[in-house]
Amino acid sequence: MDMKEFVYQGPDTGPEQGAVHWEAPSNIALVKYWGKHGNQLPMNPSLSFTLDACHTRTRLEFFQSGGSMPVEVLLDGQPAPSFEPKIRQFLERALPFQPFLKGYGFRVHTHNSFPHSSGIASSASGMAALALCLMDLERLFAPGLSAGQFRRKASFLARLGSGSAARSVDGGLVLWGTHPGLEGSSDAYGVPYPEKVHPVFQDYHDTILLVDKGEKAVSSTVGHGLMDGHPFAGARFEQARQNLDRLGPVLAAGDLDGFVDLVESEALTLHAMMLSSSPSFILMKPGTLAILEKLRAFRKTSGHPVCFTLDAGANVHVLYPAASREAVYPFIQEALLEHCHQGHHICDRVGRGARRLAGAGS
């Protein structure tokens, strides 16, 4: 894999200090990435919906420091020293591609619109927002980057902090991971899904049911590591590739029944891999299972193509087309919120991707 295109080649001098501000969305994978190798590279390709309401806003203040690259992190305006090692590691991974970072110190102000570390990919939106801030800083050194180059390198850098963050720069359906027949696909960065997509998938809704707002039982890093030596790993990676092939005609034709079958299978397979790993983890809660059963029963009786997907946690993403909202959302309120932590949920939908925020305010 040739990564030379991402190595900064511009001027050595830049601003003494300043601030940049970006908002990046979370995403929910339809075909799951689980297992990695090398420097944050995926063992299988994945495809996700970019979200809208679930996002991270990050303001990066930078100032010349004489080469020590100090880092301070504030979450919701409060010092968050526990985040600093991960941010420092990310900056060190970015350094070979942005050597000018060595001359700066950084103050990172960040805010999530959703609960941190509860299975809604806060690391994806957070690292994507920070990567976009770094690219804005690079643009101050070398303003000639095209929009495509800017976003591609932002995705590349975001991946160094969190693999799924590669899918949190562009909007709509985003593909990450090399796959034969899908033009432009790469393990190094995410790209907008290059094939035909029926309009029904362009305004899909995602109601996120917060069954458990606490810390996840196992971090994503540990979870990915459990795929090393997993007895079913090879079959899982091949299944993901085949499901990506199967999903192509489904997305093109607007085949909602096919979408439901594939997306739910992917979600349950992810949890099956955790159930059968060593050590094993049970990530669903009783409320999770109750929601899945009620949802399937509602789909059968109502005929609405509503389905679920899950990340590596207890929370449930309820996916449905915009045309079904008037039937599905009342059902969620009446039957499913009782299984959520204090009824908490987030009404989200497919979004248009990251955006630069005006000014340096938080």
DAMOBEL-V459983 format. One record per residue. N is the residue number from 1. RES is the residue in one small letter. SS is DSSP state (alpha for helix, beta for strand, coil for the rest). PHI is phi in whole degrees, -180 to 180 (* if undefined). OMEGA is omega as a letter, one per 40 degrees, with the letter a starting at -180 (NA if undefined). Layout:
BEGIN
n | res | ss | phi | omega
N | RES | SS | PHI | OMEGA
N | RES | SS | PHI | OMEGA
END
This chain:
BEGIN
n | res | ss | phi | omega
1 | m | coil | * | a
2 | d | coil | -89 | a
3 | m | coil | -109 | a
4 | k | alpha | -62 | a
5 | e | alpha | -64 | a
6 | f | alpha | -95 | i
7 | v | coil | -81 | a
8 | y | coil | -63 | a
9 | q | coil | -124 | a
10 | g | coil | -90 | a
11 | p | coil | -61 | a
12 | d | coil | -90 | a
13 | t | coil | -108 | a
14 | g | coil | -148 | a
15 | p | coil | -68 | i
16 | e | coil | -71 | a
17 | q | beta | -160 | i
18 | g | beta | 165 | i
19 | a | beta | -151 | i
20 | v | beta | -132 | a
21 | h | beta | -146 | a
22 | w | beta | -136 | i
23 | e | beta | -117 | i
24 | a | beta | -127 | a
25 | p | beta | -86 | i
26 | s | beta | -78 | i
27 | n | beta | -147 | i
28 | i | beta | -124 | a
29 | a | beta | -75 | i
30 | l | beta | -91 | i
31 | v | beta | -99 | a
32 | k | coil | -84 | i
33 | y | coil | -98 | a
34 | w | coil | -150 | a
35 | g | coil | 117 | a
36 | k | beta | -142 | i
37 | h | beta | -146 | i
38 | g | coil | 58 | a
39 | n | coil | -94 | i
40 | q | coil | 62 | i
41 | l | beta | -106 | a
42 | p | beta | -83 | i
43 | m | coil | -78 | i
44 | n | coil | -149 | i
45 | p | coil | -71 | i
46 | s | beta | -140 | a
47 | l | beta | -138 | a
48 | s | beta | -136 | i
49 | f | beta | -88 | i
50 | t | beta | -76 | a
51 | l | beta | -95 | a
52 | d | beta | -123 | a
53 | a | beta | -69 | i
54 | c | beta | -85 | a
55 | h | beta | -149 | i
56 | t | beta | -120 | i
57 | r | beta | -108 | a
58 | t | beta | -129 | i
59 | r | beta | -108 | a
60 | l | beta | -107 | i
61 | e | beta | -95 | a
62 | f | beta | -130 | a
63 | f | beta | -154 | a
64 | q | beta | -64 | a
65 | s | coil | -128 | a
66 | g | coil | 83 | i
67 | g | coil | 104 | a
68 | s | coil | -87 | i
69 | m | coil | 53 | i
70 | p | coil | -68 | a
71 | v | beta | -135 | i
72 | e | beta | -130 | a
73 | v | beta | -120 | i
74 | l | beta | -123 | i
75 | l | beta | -107 | a
76 | d | coil | 54 | i
77 | g | coil | 84 | a
78 | q | beta | -110 | i
79 | p | beta | -55 | a
80 | a | coil | -131 | a
81 | p | alpha | -62 | a
82 | s | alpha | -66 | i
83 | f | alpha | -84 | a
84 | e | alpha | -64 | i
85 | p | alpha | -60 | a
86 | k | alpha | -68 | i
87 | i | alpha | -66 | i
88 | r | alpha | -64 | i
89 | q | alpha | -61 | i
90 | f | alpha | -62 | i
91 | l | alpha | -63 | i
92 | e | alpha | -68 | i
93 | r | alpha | -69 | i
94 | a | alpha | -78 | a
95 | l | alpha | -56 | i
96 | p | coil | -61 | a
97 | f | coil | -101 | i
98 | q | coil | -141 | a
99 | p | alpha | -62 | i
100 | f | alpha | -66 | i
101 | l | alpha | -61 | a
102 | k | alpha | -59 | a
103 | g | alpha | -86 | a
104 | y | beta | -121 | i
105 | g | beta | -107 | a
106 | f | beta | -137 | i
107 | r | beta | -122 | a
108 | v | beta | -107 | i
109 | h | beta | -101 | a
110 | t | beta | -136 | a
111 | h | beta | -146 | i
112 | n | beta | -100 | i
113 | s | coil | -86 | a
114 | f | coil | -150 | a
115 | p | coil | -63 | i
116 | h | coil | -74 | i
117 | s | coil | 58 | i
118 | s | coil | -123 | i
119 | g | coil | 91 | i
120 | i | coil | -118 | i
121 | a | coil | 56 | i
122 | s | alpha | -66 | i
123 | s | alpha | -68 | i
124 | a | alpha | -65 | a
125 | s | alpha | -69 | a
126 | g | alpha | -65 | a
127 | m | alpha | -70 | i
128 | a | alpha | -65 | i
129 | a | alpha | -62 | i
130 | l | alpha | -67 | i
131 | a | alpha | -62 | i
132 | l | alpha | -67 | i
133 | c | alpha | -63 | i
134 | l | alpha | -62 | i
135 | m | alpha | -69 | i
136 | d | alpha | -65 | i
137 | l | alpha | -64 | i
138 | e | alpha | -60 | a
139 | r | alpha | -67 | i
140 | l | alpha | -71 | i
141 | f | alpha | -78 | a
142 | a | coil | -137 | a
143 | p | coil | -76 | a
144 | g | coil | -86 | a
145 | l | coil | -65 | i
146 | s | coil | -75 | i
147 | a | alpha | -60 | i
148 | g | alpha | -66 | i
149 | q | alpha | -63 | a
150 | f | alpha | -60 | a
151 | r | alpha | -74 | i
152 | r | alpha | -66 | i
153 | k | alpha | -70 | i
154 | a | alpha | -60 | i
155 | s | alpha | -64 | i
156 | f | alpha | -59 | i
157 | l | alpha | -67 | a
158 | a | alpha | -57 | i
159 | r | alpha | -59 | a
160 | l | alpha | -66 | i
161 | g | alpha | -92 | i
162 | s | coil | -156 | a
163 | g | alpha | -54 | a
164 | s | alpha | -69 | i
165 | a | alpha | -65 | i
166 | a | alpha | -59 | a
167 | r | alpha | -96 | a
168 | s | coil | -111 | i
169 | v | coil | -104 | a
170 | d | beta | -87 | a
171 | g | coil | -99 | i
172 | g | coil | 71 | i
173 | l | beta | -91 | a
174 | v | beta | -124 | a
175 | l | beta | -105 | i
176 | w | beta | -133 | i
177 | g | coil | 118 | a
178 | t | coil | -68 | i
179 | h | coil | -146 | a
180 | p | coil | -57 | i
181 | g | coil | 90 | i
182 | l | coil | -108 | a
183 | e | coil | -61 | i
184 | g | coil | 83 | a
185 | s | coil | -66 | a
186 | s | coil | -153 | i
187 | d | coil | -73 | a
188 | a | coil | -82 | a
189 | y | coil | -161 | i
190 | g | beta | -89 | i
191 | v | beta | -138 | i
192 | p | beta | -57 | a
193 | y | coil | -54 | a
194 | p | coil | -85 | a
195 | e | coil | -98 | a
196 | k | coil | -64 | i
197 | v | coil | -129 | i
198 | h | coil | -64 | a
199 | p | alpha | -56 | a
200 | v | alpha | -61 | a
201 | f | alpha | -91 | a
202 | q | coil | -87 | i
203 | d | coil | -131 | a
204 | y | coil | -63 | i
205 | h | beta | -100 | i
206 | d | beta | -137 | i
207 | t | beta | -96 | a
208 | i | beta | -97 | a
209 | l | beta | -98 | a
210 | l | coil | -88 | i
211 | v | coil | -66 | a
212 | d | coil | -141 | a
213 | k | coil | -97 | i
214 | g | coil | -85 | i
215 | e | coil | -64 | i
216 | k | coil | -66 | i
217 | a | coil | -66 | a
218 | v | coil | -144 | i
219 | s | coil | -71 | i
220 | s | alpha | -61 | a
221 | t | alpha | -61 | i
222 | v | alpha | -65 | a
223 | g | alpha | -60 | i
224 | h | alpha | -63 | a
225 | g | alpha | -63 | i
226 | l | coil | -69 | i
227 | m | coil | -77 | i
228 | d | coil | -68 | a
229 | g | coil | 82 | i
230 | h | coil | -65 | a
231 | p | coil | -63 | a
232 | f | coil | -109 | a
233 | a | alpha | -61 | a
234 | g | alpha | -59 | i
235 | a | alpha | -66 | i
236 | r | alpha | -65 | a
237 | f | alpha | -62 | i
238 | e | alpha | -69 | i
239 | q | alpha | -60 | a
240 | a | alpha | -62 | i
241 | r | alpha | -64 | i
242 | q | alpha | -66 | i
243 | n | alpha | -66 | i
244 | l | alpha | -65 | i
245 | d | alpha | -63 | a
246 | r | alpha | -65 | a
247 | l | alpha | -72 | a
248 | g | alpha | -54 | i
249 | p | alpha | -63 | i
250 | v | alpha | -63 | a
251 | l | alpha | -67 | a
252 | a | alpha | -68 | a
253 | a | alpha | -89 | a
254 | g | coil | 70 | a
255 | d | coil | -80 | a
256 | l | alpha | -71 | i
257 | d | alpha | -66 | i
258 | g | alpha | -63 | i
259 | f | alpha | -62 | i
260 | v | alpha | -58 | a
261 | d | alpha | -61 | a
262 | l | alpha | -72 | a
263 | v | alpha | -66 | i
264 | e | alpha | -67 | i
265 | s | alpha | -61 | i
266 | e | alpha | -62 | a
267 | a | alpha | -62 | a
268 | l | alpha | -71 | i
269 | t | alpha | -66 | i
270 | l | alpha | -55 | a
271 | h | alpha | -71 | i
272 | a | alpha | -63 | i
273 | m | alpha | -65 | i
274 | m | alpha | -72 | i
275 | l | alpha | -65 | a
276 | s | coil | -106 | i
277 | s | coil | -84 | i
278 | s | coil | -134 | e
279 | p | coil | -71 | a
280 | s | coil | -97 | a
281 | f | coil | -137 | i
282 | i | coil | -104 | a
283 | l | coil | -93 | i
284 | m | coil | -76 | i
285 | k | coil | -109 | i
286 | p | alpha | -53 | i
287 | g | alpha | -65 | i
288 | t | alpha | -61 | a
289 | l | alpha | -63 | i
290 | a | alpha | -61 | i
291 | i | alpha | -64 | a
292 | l | alpha | -62 | a
293 | e | alpha | -66 | i
294 | k | alpha | -65 | a
295 | l | alpha | -65 | i
296 | r | alpha | -66 | i
297 | a | alpha | -65 | i
298 | f | alpha | -62 | i
299 | r | alpha | -61 | a
300 | k | alpha | -67 | a
301 | t | alpha | -83 | a
302 | s | alpha | -93 | a
303 | g | coil | 82 | i
304 | h | coil | -78 | a
305 | p | coil | -81 | i
306 | v | coil | -89 | i
307 | c | beta | -144 | i
308 | f | beta | -120 | i
309 | t | beta | -141 | a
310 | l | coil | -136 | i
311 | d | coil | -97 | a
312 | a | coil | -81 | a
313 | g | coil | -172 | a
314 | a | coil | -91 | a
315 | n | coil | -75 | a
316 | v | beta | -117 | i
317 | h | beta | -98 | i
318 | v | beta | -98 | a
319 | l | beta | -105 | i
320 | y | beta | -162 | i
321 | p | coil | -70 | a
322 | a | alpha | -57 | a
323 | a | alpha | -65 | a
324 | s | alpha | -98 | a
325 | r | alpha | -61 | a
326 | e | alpha | -65 | i
327 | a | alpha | -96 | a
328 | v | alpha | -76 | a
329 | y | alpha | -65 | i
330 | p | alpha | -59 | i
331 | f | alpha | -62 | i
332 | i | alpha | -59 | a
333 | q | alpha | -63 | a
334 | e | alpha | -79 | a
335 | a | alpha | -115 | a
336 | l | alpha | -108 | a
337 | l | alpha | -66 | i
338 | e | alpha | -64 | i
339 | h | alpha | -94 | a
340 | c | coil | -95 | i
341 | h | alpha | -65 | a
342 | q | alpha | 54 | i
343 | g | alpha | 73 | a
344 | h | coil | -71 | i
345 | h | beta | -157 | a
346 | i | beta | -127 | i
347 | c | beta | -91 | a
348 | d | beta | -129 | i
349 | r | beta | -158 | i
350 | v | beta | -65 | a
351 | g | coil | -111 | a
352 | r | coil | -100 | i
353 | g | beta | 105 | a
354 | a | coil | -69 | i
355 | r | beta | -146 | i
356 | r | beta | -80 | a
357 | l | coil | -100 | a
358 | a | coil | -73 | i
359 | g | coil | 73 | a
360 | a | coil | -114 | i
361 | g | coil | -75 | a
362 | s | coil | -85 | NA
END
